[in-house]
Amino acid sequence: MSQDILKQIGRTPLVRLGRIGNDLPREIWVKCEHLNPGGSIKDRIALAIVDDAEARGILRPGMTLIEATAGNTGVGLALVAAARGYGLVCVMPEKMSFDKRSALATLGAKVIITPNAPPSSNDNFRNVAQRLSRENGWFLADQFRNPANVRIHEETTAEEIIDQTGGSIGAFVAGAGTGGTISGVGRRLKAYRKDITVILADPVGSALADWIETGTPGPDGSYAVEGIGAAEPPANLHRDVIDGVERISDDESFEMARRLIREEGLLAGGSSGTNVAAAIRVAARGQVDGPIVTILPDGWDRYRSRPWLQV
């Protein structure tokens, strides 16, 4: 029996929603990524990125990792860093919850908070992480561009979904932060069966939905849901894999997240609400041949201080 916590990443349950959407013409199944050891789907890419860098010899014992993160990849990297003896610096935009900052600090990461600056600004969290990596010789995980991100979802997340459904999948629905989940899972599912539909669940205010539909990013607006959406498409978001989009408001996302908690006993976060709200729209149309599969990317513990989760 393995005693390494990193061996417990992945193989998460896939469960059918029993109450929410129960009257729709298609079932909705949710992949419980909030049950990974670090509490999110980002555990998968954290381990994959470190494994890849070690194998290529660019990450060596005693080095420091740095990453621009909404919080969850930082937690995943903190688990890997603790197990393998690396230092960790996490750069986060100020919009992210205090709960995430606190969790990262408790895990031993140094946390740097940046303004909510656009990608063109030197103060943007991704630009700050890149600059600090160059100046200090730290290893930049670079989840938004690192191909190990997409690859691990092709090799693990998608394969698990195929196995757990017996291949009976009508559509896959997911939001995009780095783009790794929807690109990797979507590409593998389409290789498995060409008629599986892949739908992006995007927050109202994100520029990604317009980019998927037209090839040009939409206006950069504000939204409160964390970890998904962007002002410009990341390199790991592969437009050719995606068949359509659903735009979901903050109110819809947070109401659905509360319903998942109270009606299904699924202790999921805000972007889970985005994904399920979009999946319900797809299921309601009844135009796909089989169940709709979506992702619960993280858990409610990341958001306990947020107003939307207050009773």
N, C-alpha and C positions, 0 to 999 in steps of 0.2 A: 504493500500500500504506500503510495507516494505521500510524503509529508510536505511537499512544496506547494504553497498556496497558488503559485502560478499555473500548476497543472489543473487547477479547478476552474480556469477561465473557459467559457464556452459551454456547449451542450446544455443550453438553457431550455426551460420548458416552452412548449407552444400550446396555448390553451384557447378554447373557444369562448367567446363572450356569451354568457348564459342569459343575461337580462337586457343589456344594452344592444339595440338592434335586433332583438329576438324576432320581431315581426317582419323583417326585411326578406326579400327574395333570395339573398345570398348570405351565407354565414360569414362571420368575421372571426379570424383567429389572430392572437397576439403573441409575439415572441418576447418572452419575459427577460429582456436583457438587464433589467434592474436587479436581477438575482445573481449577476456576476459578483465575484468576491469584492471588487471595488465599487459595486453598485451601479455600473453602467456598461453599455456596449463598448465604451472606449477602452476597457480592459483589453479587448481583443487587439486593437491596433497598437496600444502601448507595448505589449509583449512582442508583437510582430515587428515593429520598428526597431526595437532593441535587439531582438534576435538577428534581424537582417544586418544591422550595423556591426554587431559583434562578428558575424560570419564574414563580413567584408573587411574586417580589421580596422575600421575607422572609429570604433568605440572600444576603448581599452580600460582595464581595471583602474579604479581611482578617478576616472574622469567625471565631469559634471554634465548632466543633461539640462537642456533648457527648452521650453516650449511655450508658444502662444496658445492659450487655452481658455475656453469658457468655463473650465473647472473639471469636467469629467475626465478628459485625457490626462490632465494633471494628476488626478487621483490614481488613475491606472499606472501612470509612470512612477508615481510615488511607491506603489506596491512593488513594481519591478526594481526600482532603485533600492528599496529596503532589502529585497531578497538577494540582490547582486552587488550591493555595496557602492552604488553611485551617489553622487550629490545631485540635487534637483533644484532648478529655478523655474518658477511658473510666472508668466506674464499674462495678466488678465485685465480686460476693460472694466471700467468702474460699474457698468450696468449689471454685472453678475452679482449673484446673491452673496450676502455676508456668510451664509452657511457654507458655501463653497470655499471662500477664503479661509474660514476657520478650519475646515476639514483639511485643507492642504497644509496649513501651518502645523496642525496637530500631527500630521504625517511626516513632518520634518522638512517640508519644502520651504524655500525662500520665496515669498510671494511679492511680486511687483505689480502695482495697480496703475493703469494708464487711463487717460481720458477716453471717452467714447468718440474717438477720432476716425475720420474716413480713411480708406486705404491709401490715399495720396499723401496723408500727413505723416511726418516723422514720428508723431506721438501715437500712431496706430499700434495696437498691441503686437501685431505680427512684425511690423518694422522695427519695433523696439527689441523684440526677441532676436531678430536677425542681426541687429547691430551689436547686441551684447554677446552673441555667439562669436562674432568676428573678433571683437575686442578682447575677449577672455579665453578664446580657444575652447569654448564649450561645444558639446555636440547638440546641434539643433535637430529635434525630432521631425519638425516640418510636416505635421500631419496633413496640411492642406495640399501638399505637393508630393509627398513621399508615396511612391507606387506600392510600397508594402501595405499601405492602408487599404487600397482597393483590393489587392491580391488576397489579403486574409479574409475578407468578406466573401470573395469568390470561393475560397477553399474551405471555409468553415461555416459561416453563417448561412450561406445559400445551400450548402450541402446538407446541413442540419434541417433546414426547412423542407427540402425535397424529401428527405428521409422521414420526417415527422408527418408529412401530409400524404405520403405515398405517391407524391407527384401530382396530387389533385389540387391545383392552384389556378384560380381565375385571374387574380391580379395581386401585385405587390405594391404597397403604398408606404412611402417613407418621406420624411423631411430630409433636408441636406444642410449640414454644417460644413464639414470638409468635403462632402460628396461621396465619401468612401463607401458608406453602407448602400445607398441606392445604386451607385455605379457598379460595385462589386456583386451585390446580390442580384441586381437586375440583369447584368450581363450573363451570369451563370444560369439564371432561370430561363432566359431567352435562348441560350444554347441548349438547354434541356428540352424546352418546348416553345416554339416560336410564337404561339398564340397567347402566351401569358402577357398581360398588360402591366406596365410599370408606370406608376403615377407619383409625381412629386407633390407632397403636402408642404405648402409654403406659407409663412405668416404674411398677412396683409401688411405691407410696408417693406417687405423684402423685394429686391430687384430680380430674384432668380426666376420667378414665374414668367415674367415678360421675356426673359432671355431664352427660356425653354420654348416659348411659343413663337418668338420672332427672331431670335438670334441677337437681340439688343437688350441689355439690362434695363429694367424699369427704373423709375425714380427711387432714390434712397430715402425711405421713410423710417419712422420710428415704430417699434413694437416691443412688447414686454417679455414675450416668451423667449427663453434662453436656449442657446446652443444650436439653433437652426436659422436658416435665412442668411442673407448677405447682401452687401451693396454691389458686389461684383462676383462673378462665378469663380470658385476655386478651381485649380488645375485638376483636382481629383473628381470633379463633377462632370460626368461624360454625357453630354446632351443627346448623343445618338441612341442611348439606352432608354430614354424616357419618352413615353407615349403621350402624356398629358399632365395637367396640373390641377390642383384644387387649392384655392386661396382661402385661408382660414384666419379669422380674426382672433385677437387676444381673448375676447370674451368667450368665443366658441371653444378655444383651446382650454381655457381654465375651467369653464363649466364642465367640459367633458372629462378633464383630469379629476375634478371632484366627484363626478359620477363613477369613474373607474374605481376610485377609493371606496365610495360609500355603497355602490350597487354591485360591484364585482369583487371587492376585497383585494384589488390590485393596487399596491401602494406605489403609484407611478407619479412622474413629474409632469410639468407643463407641456413639453413637446410630445409626450405620449398622448395628451389630449388632442393636440394638432393632428397627429397621425390617425387616431381613431375617428375624429370628426370627418377627416377626408375619406377614410375607409367606409364610413357610413354612407356618404354620398355615392361612392362607387357601388356599394352593395344595393342601395335603394334603386339605382337605375336597372339592375338586373341584366346588364348587357355582357357580362363576362361568364365564361363557362367554368364555374367552380368557386370555392371560397376565396375571400379576400384575406390576405395575410399582411399584417403590419407589425410594427416594432414598438415596444415600450422601452425607450432608450435609457431612462434612468429612474431613480426612486424619489419619493416625496421628501426624504430627509434633506435633499439639497435645497429645499424651498420653504422650510418651516417658518422662516422669518418673513416670507413674502405675504402681502395683503391678500392675495387670491386664495391662499391656503388657510387663512384665519377663519375660525368658526364665527 
